């Protein structure tokens, strides 16, 4: 899909960034029956009162018995920011490899990767058996794993971390923001804004493109 001459890579967060105003987990919990409980837990994570493992365990329990093949149909209604297709296309045309660096469950990352053509995705995994979710977490994944995933992907592409950018909005993006050459706080929390290279507030993801253009200038 990509030539060997990459100018850089861009790692996009999902929840709060590509999915505005909510998270993919809270959206899916609406189908599973534990939306309010999960929303409170995610707020506690955002404030630092809970860690990601606790939130993931709570959310996973609500998936018990649900069929794997239901999820993509639910995700067709996931609220998404405008301009994702165009932003991914711009990245490719300019030699920037677009990827998802996210704490969203792997079915979400897989769905968005297939739909929009991202190069790769990260995320925790839910345990399944016989085509149904068991209610347990198969693999936990936190904000530091998110950073490590992104840096590993960069190494595989032969890219230095300074040639990479991260676009995110919240606590889970901070370790990655600190590890790449360019970070964009997109419709972000105060904490993310403080740590980012640049801040963009926009209803369309294409609002980040002028900032991402700095990677192209730096690579020349």
C-alpha positions as CSV (number, residue, x, y, z in Angstrom):
1,X,0.0,0.0,0.0
2,X,2.9,2.4,0.8
3,X,6.2,3.0,-0.9
4,X,9.4,2.7,1.1
5,X,9.9,6.5,1.0
6,X,7.7,7.6,3.8
7,X,7.9,11.2,4.9
8,X,6.4,10.2,8.3
9,X,3.4,8.7,10.1
10,X,0.3,10.1,11.8
11,X,-1.3,8.4,14.7
12,X,-5.0,9.3,15.2
13,X,-6.9,8.7,18.4
14,X,-10.5,7.4,18.1
15,X,-12.6,8.2,21.1
16,X,-13.2,12.0,21.5
17,X,-11.1,12.6,18.3
18,X,-12.6,10.7,15.4
19,X,-15.7,10.0,17.6
20,X,-16.8,13.4,18.8
21,X,-18.5,14.0,22.1
22,X,-18.6,10.4,23.3
23,X,-16.6,7.2,23.0
24,X,-17.1,4.1,20.8
25,X,-17.3,2.1,24.0
26,X,-20.2,4.2,25.5
27,X,-21.9,4.1,22.1
28,X,-21.7,0.3,22.0
29,X,-22.7,0.0,25.6
30,X,-26.0,1.6,24.5
31,X,-26.7,-1.6,22.6
32,X,-25.4,-3.8,25.4
33,X,-27.3,-2.2,28.3
34,X,-24.6,-0.6,30.5
35,X,-24.2,2.8,28.9
36,X,-24.7,5.0,32.0
37,X,-22.4,2.9,34.2
38,X,-19.7,3.0,31.6
39,X,-20.0,6.7,31.0
40,X,-19.4,7.3,34.7
41,X,-16.4,5.0,34.7
42,X,-14.9,6.8,31.7
43,X,-15.4,10.1,33.4
44,X,-13.5,8.7,36.4
45,X,-10.7,7.6,34.1
46,X,-10.5,11.1,32.5
47,X,-10.1,12.7,35.9
48,X,-7.5,10.1,37.0
49,X,-9.7,8.4,39.6
50,X,-9.7,5.1,37.8
51,X,-7.1,3.4,35.6
52,X,-7.8,1.9,32.2
53,X,-7.7,-1.7,33.4
54,X,-10.6,-1.1,35.8
55,X,-12.7,0.6,33.1
56,X,-12.0,-2.1,30.6
57,X,-12.9,-4.9,33.1
58,X,-16.2,-3.1,33.8
59,X,-17.0,-2.6,30.2
60,X,-16.1,-6.1,29.1
61,X,-18.5,-7.6,31.6
62,X,-21.3,-5.9,29.8
63,X,-20.4,-7.7,26.6
64,X,-21.1,-11.2,28.0
65,X,-23.2,-13.2,25.6
66,X,-23.2,-10.7,22.7
67,X,-22.4,-12.2,19.3
68,X,-19.3,-11.1,17.5
69,X,-21.1,-10.7,14.2
70,X,-23.4,-8.0,15.6
71,X,-20.8,-5.4,16.2
72,X,-20.1,-4.2,12.7
73,X,-23.8,-3.5,12.2
74,X,-23.9,-1.4,15.4
75,X,-20.7,0.5,14.3
76,X,-22.3,1.6,11.1
77,X,-24.2,4.1,13.2
78,X,-21.1,5.3,15.2
79,X,-21.0,9.1,15.2
80,X,-17.8,10.3,13.4
81,X,-16.2,13.6,12.7
82,X,-16.4,14.9,9.2
83,X,-13.4,14.6,6.9
84,X,-11.8,11.3,7.9
85,X,-11.7,9.9,4.3
86,X,-10.2,13.1,2.9
87,X,-7.6,13.3,5.7
88,X,-6.5,9.7,5.2
89,X,-6.2,10.4,1.5
90,X,-4.2,13.6,2.1
91,X,-1.8,11.7,4.4
92,X,-1.2,9.0,1.8
93,X,-0.7,11.4,-1.0
94,X,1.9,13.2,1.0
95,X,3.8,10.1,2.1
96,X,2.5,10.1,5.7
97,X,1.3,6.7,6.9
98,X,-2.1,7.1,8.7
99,X,-2.7,4.8,11.7
100,X,-5.0,4.5,14.6
101,X,-3.4,4.7,18.1
102,X,-6.4,4.1,20.4
103,X,-7.7,2.5,23.5
104,X,-10.9,1.5,21.7
105,X,-11.7,-2.2,21.6
106,X,-10.1,-4.0,18.7
107,X,-13.5,-4.5,16.8
108,X,-13.7,-0.7,16.6
109,X,-10.1,-0.3,15.4
110,X,-10.6,-3.1,12.9
111,X,-13.9,-1.6,11.6
112,X,-12.5,1.9,11.2
113,X,-9.3,0.6,9.5
114,X,-11.3,-1.4,7.0
115,X,-13.7,1.5,6.4
116,X,-11.2,4.3,5.9
117,X,-8.0,2.6,5.0
118,X,-5.8,3.2,8.0
119,X,-2.5,1.2,7.9
120,X,-2.8,-0.4,11.3
121,X,-4.6,0.0,14.7
122,X,-4.0,-0.7,18.3
123,X,-6.3,-1.4,21.2
124,X,-7.4,-3.9,23.9
125,X,-9.1,-7.2,23.0
126,X,-12.2,-8.8,24.3
127,X,-12.2,-12.5,25.0
128,X,-14.5,-14.6,22.7
129,X,-15.6,-18.2,22.6
130,X,-17.8,-19.8,19.9
131,X,-18.5,-16.5,18.3
132,X,-19.7,-14.7,21.4
133,X,-18.0,-12.4,23.9
134,X,-17.3,-14.0,27.3
135,X,-17.4,-10.8,29.4
136,X,-13.6,-10.9,30.0
137,X,-10.7,-8.9,28.7
138,X,-8.3,-11.0,26.6
139,X,-5.6,-8.4,26.4
140,X,-5.5,-5.1,28.3
141,X,-4.1,-2.0,26.7
142,X,-3.4,1.4,28.3
143,X,-2.0,4.8,27.3
144,X,1.6,3.6,27.6
145,X,0.9,0.6,25.4
146,X,-0.6,3.0,22.9
147,X,2.6,5.0,22.9
148,X,4.7,1.8,22.5
149,X,2.5,0.6,19.7
150,X,3.0,3.8,17.8
151,X,6.8,3.9,18.3
152,X,7.0,0.2,17.2
153,X,5.0,0.9,14.1
154,X,7.4,3.8,13.3
155,X,10.4,1.6,13.7
156,X,8.9,-1.0,11.3
157,X,8.5,1.8,8.7
158,X,12.1,3.0,9.3
159,X,10.9,6.3,10.7
160,X,12.3,8.3,13.6
161,X,9.8,9.4,16.2
162,X,10.5,13.0,15.3
163,X,9.0,12.2,11.9
164,X,5.7,11.2,13.4
165,X,2.6,13.1,14.6
166,X,-0.2,12.3,17.0
167,X,-3.7,13.7,16.8
168,X,-5.7,13.2,20.0
169,X,-7.8,14.9,22.7
170,X,-7.3,13.6,26.2
171,X,-5.4,11.8,29.0
172,X,-4.7,8.7,27.0
173,X,-2.8,10.6,24.4
174,X,-0.3,12.3,26.7
175,X,2.5,9.7,26.7
176,X,2.3,9.5,22.9
177,X,2.3,13.3,22.6
178,X,5.5,13.4,24.5
179,X,7.2,10.9,22.3
180,X,6.6,12.2,18.7
181,X,7.8,15.2,16.9
182,X,4.4,16.8,16.4
183,X,1.3,16.6,18.5
184,X,-2.1,18.0,17.8
185,X,-4.8,18.5,20.4
186,X,-8.0,18.2,18.5
187,X,-11.2,19.5,20.2
188,X,-9.2,18.5,23.3
189,X,-9.2,18.6,27.1
190,X,-7.2,21.3,28.9
191,X,-4.5,18.7,29.8
192,X,-4.0,17.6,26.2
193,X,-3.9,21.2,25.0
194,X,-1.1,22.0,27.5
195,X,1.0,19.1,26.3
196,X,0.4,19.4,22.5
197,X,2.6,21.2,19.9
198,X,-0.6,22.7,18.4
199,X,-4.3,23.0,19.1
200,X,-7.1,22.7,16.6
201,X,-10.8,23.2,17.2
202,X,-12.9,22.1,14.2
203,X,-15.9,20.1,13.3
204,X,-13.9,18.6,10.4
205,X,-10.8,16.5,10.8
206,X,-9.2,18.3,7.8
207,X,-8.6,21.2,10.2
208,X,-5.5,19.4,11.3
209,X,-3.9,19.3,7.9
210,X,-2.1,22.7,8.0
211,X,-0.4,21.5,11.2
212,X,0.5,18.1,9.8
213,X,2.1,19.9,6.8
214,X,4.9,20.8,9.2
215,X,6.0,17.1,9.0
216,X,6.5,17.5,5.3
217,X,8.6,20.6,5.7
218,X,10.7,19.0,8.4
219,X,11.4,15.9,6.2
220,X,12.8,17.9,3.3
